Protein backbone atom coordinates (compact mmCIF):
# COMPACT_ATOMS: atom_id res chain seq x y z
CA UNK A 1 0.00 0.00 0.00
CA UNK A 2 1.22 3.47 -0.88
CA UNK A 3 1.78 6.06 1.81
CA UNK A 4 -1.44 8.11 1.96
CA UNK A 5 -1.27 11.78 1.11
CA UNK A 6 -2.46 14.06 3.88
CA UNK A 7 -4.36 16.66 1.88
CA UNK A 8 -4.83 15.56 -1.71
CA UNK A 9 -7.30 16.81 -4.27
CA UNK A 10 -10.20 14.53 -5.09
CA UNK A 11 -11.95 13.41 -8.24
CA UNK A 12 -15.52 14.53 -8.88
CA UNK A 13 -16.65 11.06 -7.89
CA UNK A 14 -15.04 8.33 -5.80
CA UNK A 15 -14.33 4.91 -7.32
CA UNK A 16 -17.09 2.34 -7.37
CA UNK A 17 -14.90 -0.74 -7.83
CA UNK A 18 -15.51 -3.93 -5.83
CA UNK A 19 -11.88 -3.88 -4.66
CA UNK A 20 -9.45 -1.42 -3.11
CA UNK A 21 -7.99 0.88 -5.77
CA UNK A 22 -4.86 2.99 -6.00
CA UNK A 23 -7.15 6.03 -5.66
CA UNK A 24 -8.49 4.60 -2.40
CA UNK A 25 -4.97 4.08 -1.09
CA UNK A 26 -4.09 7.68 -1.94
CA UNK A 27 -7.23 9.01 -0.23
CA UNK A 28 -7.28 7.06 3.04
CA UNK A 29 -6.82 10.27 5.02
CA UNK A 30 -9.64 11.93 3.09
CA UNK A 31 -11.95 9.01 3.86
CA UNK A 32 -11.06 9.12 7.56
CA UNK A 33 -11.67 12.86 7.69
CA UNK A 34 -15.08 12.42 6.02
CA UNK A 35 -16.10 9.72 8.49
CA UNK A 36 -14.94 11.82 11.44
CA UNK A 37 -16.80 14.88 10.17
CA UNK A 38 -19.99 12.90 9.69
CA UNK A 39 -19.65 11.44 13.18
CA UNK A 40 -19.34 14.95 14.58
CA UNK A 41 -22.40 16.14 12.67
CA UNK A 42 -20.48 18.59 10.49
CA UNK A 43 -22.33 20.35 7.68
CA UNK A 44 -21.54 18.63 4.38
CA UNK A 45 -20.87 22.00 2.69
CA UNK A 46 -18.11 22.84 5.16
CA UNK A 47 -16.65 19.35 4.77
CA UNK A 48 -16.70 19.72 0.98
CA UNK A 49 -14.88 23.03 1.28
CA UNK A 50 -12.26 21.97 3.84
CA UNK A 51 -11.67 18.30 3.10
CA UNK A 52 -12.48 18.00 -0.60
CA UNK A 53 -11.36 21.50 -1.64
CA UNK A 54 -14.59 22.16 -3.56
CA UNK A 55 -16.55 25.35 -2.96
CA UNK A 56 -20.21 24.32 -2.55
CA UNK A 57 -21.41 27.85 -3.29
CA UNK A 58 -19.65 28.04 -6.65
CA UNK A 59 -20.13 24.38 -7.60
CA UNK A 60 -23.03 23.00 -5.55
CA UNK A 61 -23.74 19.93 -7.68
CA UNK A 62 -20.09 18.94 -7.99
CA UNK A 63 -19.52 19.48 -4.27
CA UNK A 64 -22.50 17.41 -3.22
CA UNK A 65 -21.73 14.59 -5.67
CA UNK A 66 -18.09 14.44 -4.58
CA UNK A 67 -19.03 14.56 -0.90
CA UNK A 68 -21.67 11.86 -1.15
CA UNK A 69 -19.67 9.50 -3.36
CA UNK A 70 -16.54 9.78 -1.22
CA UNK A 71 -18.51 9.29 2.00
CA UNK A 72 -20.22 6.21 0.55
CA UNK A 73 -16.83 4.87 -0.53
CA UNK A 74 -15.34 5.55 2.91
CA UNK A 75 -18.16 3.64 4.56
CA UNK A 76 -17.85 0.78 2.08
CA UNK A 77 -14.11 0.48 2.71
CA UNK A 78 -14.71 0.50 6.45
CA UNK A 79 -17.38 -2.17 6.17
CA UNK A 80 -15.21 -4.29 3.88
CA UNK A 81 -12.32 -3.93 6.31
CA UNK A 82 -14.48 -5.24 9.13
CA UNK A 83 -15.59 -8.17 7.00
CA UNK A 84 -12.00 -9.03 6.09
CA UNK A 85 -10.79 -8.80 9.69
CA UNK A 86 -13.70 -10.89 10.93
CA UNK A 87 -13.37 -13.63 8.32
CA UNK A 88 -10.28 -15.27 9.80
CA UNK A 89 -10.73 -14.67 13.51
CA UNK A 90 -13.06 -17.55 14.38
N, C-alpha and C positions, 0 to 999 in steps of 0.2 A: 504494500500500500504506500502511495506517495505521502509525503508530509503535507498535511492540509495547510492551505493558505489562510491567514487570519482574516483578511478583509478583501475578498475577491469579488469582482463584478459577476453578475449572474445573467443567465440567458433569460429570454422572455418567458420560457416555460421550462420546468424541471424535466428530467428524463422520465420516461414511463416504461422502462425496460424491466423485465422480470428478474434481473440480476443487478448487482452492484456495478456501476460504471465508473470510468475514470472521472467523469464530471462529479459524480457522488463523492469520490475520494477527495477531490479538490475542494468540495463545498461542505465538508463535515462540520466545520465551525459555523457556517451559515445555518445549516440545519439545526444545530444545537441552539444557536441564538434564537431561531424562530420558535422552537419548542419552549424555550425559557420565557420568551415574550408572551406566548400564548398562555402559558401557565400563570403568568403574572397579570393576565388580563389586559395587556397592552393593546392600544388601538392599532388595527392593521395598517392604517395609513402612516403612522409614525414608524412602525416596523419596516414598511416598504421603503420609507425615506432613509432610515438609519442603517438598516441591515442590508437591504437590496440595492440601495443607491438609486432608487427610482422615485421621482417626485409625483405623488398621487394627484396633485392639483394640476400639473401640466399634462400628465399621462395617466388618467384615472383607470382606463381599461387595462393598459399594460401593467400598471402597478398591481391592480387587483388580481389579474391572471397570474403574474409572477409570484405574488404572495401566496395565493391559494395553491398553485401547483407545487411550489417548493415546500409548503407546509404539509401537504398531502404526501409528498415524497419523503420528508423527514419522518413522518409518522409511520409510513410503510417500512422504511429502513429500520426504525426502532422495533417495530413489530416483528420483522423478519429476523432481526438480531436476537430477540427473545426466543423465537422459535428455534433458531439454530443453537443457541446456548442450551435450551431445554431438551433438545433431541438426544443428546448423548449423556445426560446426567442421571438417568434412571438405572 
